[in-house]
C-alpha cells in the first residue's frame, strides 16, 4: 500500500531537523512562519546545488557571465518592471474568524476553517516594503527584491560595454528574493524569503524560439544529470491566457512532490519587454548594434528562473528511501555525489592508537579534496546507518588489518558493497567513483 503523503513529508522534515539540514527559523522563540535556517549539512548541500548550477550555466560557457547585484534597488525599477501595479494576488478574508486566503486557491468561496462567508477579493501586493535612511516617509520607500532578474536587466548596458561580448549573451545570478506570500507551506517549497538562480539570455529577435526550446531541454536535463528520476519531472507549458504580462511564452519544469506536481523552474520568452520598459523609465537607450545586419536592435530575452530551496526539496524527496536491511529498515538518501553534503566518511574501527593515528592521516588527506566526515562513535553498523541517512556516497573503514596490509575498506552507500583498496590508491579510487 502506498505510504500516506503526510507521513512521508513528516519523515523528511524530521530527518532534516534531526540531522542538521533545515531548522525552523528563530525556533527558540517559537519559530517564524515559513522562514527556515539551513543547518551544517543543509548549507553544504545548498552550496553544492548552487555551485552545480553556476558551473554549468556560467563557468562552462563562453556565452554567459555572472553578476551579484544588490537586493535593494531604485524604486523606479519596480515601476518599470510592472511589480508595483501587477505583482499581486487576490486576497479574501473570513468575515467571522478573519483568516486570510488567496482567492484563486480556494475551491469554494467560503472560509476553509469555519465555513463562514468571505470578503470581496482585493489585490494584495507581494513586495516587502521598507525605508531607506532614518525617515519613514513615502519618499524613502524601497522594496526587498521579489526576483533577482531585474538586477540583470538594469545592468545590460554595463555588461555589454565592460565585456565587449556579442549576442547571444546570458547574464546570470543567484541570490535571495522576498515575497510576502499570502499562503506559504509544504516545508521550504513556498516561503517568504528564498533563493533564486536566474539567467537572462539575450538573443537576436527571430532566434528567440530556438533558444527557448534549447534552454527548456537543457534545464530539464540538468535535474536529471543530478540524479532526479526522469519520471518525476515534466514540462508544463503555460496556456496563452495564463501568461504573465511580460511573457510571450513560458514552460515550467515541474517535479512530482509527495503532495502533488509543483514548479521547480519557469522558462520564459520575455521578448523585449524588460529592456524596453527600463529604457522608457530610465531614459537610457538599452539597445544593441548588430554588426552583421548593421542595425540597432532591442534584444529578446529567454529566462530560465529556478528556485534553490525548491530544487533542494526535490533532491531530498527524490533521494529519500526506506529499505529493508536484514531485520531492520535502513533510511537512506540516494543523493547524487555532486549534491551530497558529505562525500566521504572516515570510520576507524577503534578509537585507540595506532588505528586513530592512521585514520586521522587518511581523514586529513580526504578533506583536502572533498567534504569529509570523521566518526569513531558506536558500532560500525550504526555509523554506516548515520552516513546513509545523510547521503554520504562512500565510507572508508580502517581496521587492525589496515595496519598490517596498508589497505582499507571502501563501502558504497547504494549497493552497500565493500572493496579493499590500498591506501596509496584510495584517493584515485574515490575520485574515479565520485567524479566530483
Ligand atoms: N524572474 C522570474 C521569476 O521570478 P517565478 O516563477 O515567479 O519567476 C522563479 O519564480 C522560481 O523561483 C520558481 O520556479 C520557484 O522555484 C522559485 N520561487 C518563487 N516563489 C517562491 C517562494 N515563495 N518560495 C520558494 N521558491 C519560490
Boltz pocket constraint, residues with backbone or C-beta under 6 A from the ligand:
constraints:
  - pocket:
      binder: B
      contacts: [[A, 146], [A, 147], [A, 148], [A, 149], [A, 179], [A, 181], [A, 188], [A, 189], [A, 190], [A, 191], [A, 192], [A, 193], [A, 194], [A, 195], [A, 196], [A, 198], [A, 263], [A, 264], [A, 265], [A, 266], [A, 303], [A, 305], [A, 306], [A, 307], [A, 308], [A, 309], [A, 310], [A, 311]]
      max_distance: 6.0
